[in-house]
Amino acid sequence: MTLPSFMKHIHLLEASGWIQTRKAGRVRTCVIEKRSFTVVEAWLSEQRELWEGRTDRLEKFATTMHEKEDSE
């Protein structure tokens, strides 16, 4: 990855509030903003629950259909 591409990504992450950067001479230090990830984690948790419920229902449906085919 080229330096300009890398810096573009760093600036995007910083602008979105996911990281903070400090520059001292030629060294740039990046720190993750944990508060920003709390919001993401909450959303992912909701999505995980939703999709686990859906896949559990799909598994139950497939098992039921398989059992019906076996009994016929």
DOPA-398145 format. One record per residue: x, y, z of N, C-alpha, C in turn; residue in three letters. Coordinates in steps of 0.02 Angstrom, whole numbers, plus 32768, in hexadecimal, padded with zeros to 4 digits. Atoms other than C-alpha are relative to their C-alpha. Example, Ala and Ser with C-alpha at 12.3 -4.5 7.8 and 13.67 -1.06 7.14 Angstrom:
# DOPA-398145
802D7FC5800082677F1F8186802D803C8000ALA
7FD67FC57FFD82AC7FCB81657FD980378025SER
***
This chain:
# DOPA-398145
802B7FC68000800080008000802D803D8000MET
7FD77FC38003804580AA7FD37FF1802D803BTHR
80097FD27FC8805C812F80577FC3802E7FF7LEU
803C7FD680097FD981A5800A7FBE7FDA800BPRO
803C80287FF57F58811880087FF77FF1804BSER
8003800E7FB87F8380EA80BB7FE9803E8027PHE
80137FC37FDC7F75819F80F57FB780127FF3MET
80477FF4800F7ECD81AF809C7FD47FD78030LYS
8026802B7FD27E8D811C81048005801A8048HIS
7FF77FE57FBC7ED6816681A47FD5803E800AILE
80287FC37FFB7E83820E81827FB57FF08002HIS
8046801480007DDD81B8815E7FEC7FE48044LEU
800E801B7FBD7DE4815782017FFF80368035LEU
7FFE7FC87FD07E1281F5825F7FC3802D7FF8GLU
803B7FD5800C7D86825B820E7FC07FDE8018ALA
803B80247FE97D0981D3823A7FFD7FF9804CSER
7FFF80037FB77D3E81DB82F180157FBC801BGLY
7FEC80427FE97D80812982F980467FFE801CTRP
7FBD7FFC7FE57E34815B831B8012804A800BILE
7FE07FBE7FF87E9A81F1835680497FF67FEEGLN
7FB9800580117F46821583148025803B801DTHR
7FD27FCC7FEA7FD982778357803F7FF87FD7ARG
7FC380028028807182A582F3803780238026LYS
7FC57FE37FE0811A82C28341803B7FF47FD1ALA
7FCB80078032819D82E282BD7FE67FD67FC6GLY
8014802C803781918256823E7FD47FC68017ARG
802680387FE3813281E182B37FB88015800CVAL
80477FF57FF4807581DA82B07FE67FC6802AARG
801B80327FD38023817F83417FB480017FFBTHR
8048800780057F72813E832E7FE57FDE803FCYS
8021801C7FC57EFF811A83C27FB77FF27FEEVAL
80468012800E7E5980BE83B17FD280238032ILE
80347FE17FD67DC1811C83F37FCE7FCB8014GLU
802A80377FEA7D6A809584597FB680128001LYS
80467FEC7FFE7CCA80FB846B7FDE7FF67FBDARG
801D800880437CAE80F683B07FEF7FB77FF3SER
800B8047800B7CBC803983B07FC87FE5802BPHE
803880157FD57C3B802A843C7FBF80037FD8THR
803B7FFA802A7BB6806783C37FFE7FC87FCDVAL
7FFC803580327BF07FED833E7FF27FBC8020VAL
800B803F7FDE7BF47F5D83BA7FB77FF68013GLU
804780057FEF7B437F8283F37FD77FEE7FC2ALA
8024800F803E7B057F81833F800E7FB87FE9TRP
7FEF804480137B647EE083187FDE7FCD802DLEU
8021802E7FD17B1B7E8E83B37FB77FF77FEDSER
8046800480157A6A7EB8837A7FFA7FD77FC0GLU
80028026803F7A8F7E7582CC800F7FB6800BGLN
7FEF80457FF07ADD7DD883147FC47FDB801BARG
803C801E7FE37A407DB4837B7FCC7FF47FCAGLU
80318006803679D07DD382E580117FC57FD2LEU
7FEC8034802F7A337D61827180057FBC8020TRP
800080417FDE7A4B7CD882F27FBA7FE58005GLU
804680167FFE798F7CD383087FE87FE77FBCGLY
80138014804479767CC9824C801F7FBD7FEDARG
7FE0803F801379F57C4082337FE77FC6802ATHR
801D80357FD679AE7BDE82C77FBD7FEA7FE3ASP
80418012801D79017BE58277800A7FDA7FBEARG
7FF28023803E794A7BB181CF80177FB8800ELEU
7FE980437FEE79A27B1D82217FC57FD58016GLU
803A80257FE979017AE982777FD37FED7FC6LYS
8029800E803B78A17AF681D3801F7FC87FD6PHE
7FDE8033802979237A9081747FFD7FBC8022ALA
8003803F7FDA79267A0B81FD7FBA7FE27FFCTHR
80458017800478687A0081FE7FF07FE47FBBTHR
800D80178044786179F0814080247FBD7FF3MET
7FDA803E800878E8796981447FDD7FC68024HIS
802380347FDA7889790881CA7FBF7FEB7FDDGLU
803D8010802577E879148164800F7FD47FC4LYS
7FED8028803A784078CF80CA80137FB98015GLU
7FEC80427FE878897840812F7FC47FD68015ASP
803A80257FE977DF781181777FD17FEC7FC7SER
802D80108039778A780B80CD80177FC67FD9GLU
***
